[in-house]
Amino acid sequence: MRVWAVANQKGGVGKTTTSIALAGLLADSGKRVVALDLDPHGSMTSYFGHDPDNLDRSVFDLFQHQGSVPEGLPWQLLLSTSHERVSLLPSSTVLATLERQSPGQNGLGLVIAKSLSQLWQDFDYA
């Protein structure tokens, strides 16, 4: 699995739009894509038809295990999208509280890598 990260500290510069466009282009070329929405606003999650304010589970759940990721958890969080080759790890507004809820917690920086390592055989891109 290849991982592409679209990141910038500044808001409103097109991170979500770029990520959605990349996911769509890759999927249209036959690639299997998992899109991660790590923005507490949940714009990508909304774009793909899910309400980030009313989800039972989200990418936030990945960070609730002291830096480890229970086997199978990323699969439990995946949601379908309007594109059959794109799956979504959705955001929720509670992500805005992650730093405050996890001060000094070791291993948080590796949670995404650990999560993707459980999905790598079934997706071409993240």
Summary of the structure (lengths in Angstrom):
residues: 126
radius of gyration: 13.9
end to end distance: 7.0
largest distance: 41.8
contacts: 341
relative contact order: 0.25
helix: 40%
strand: 10%
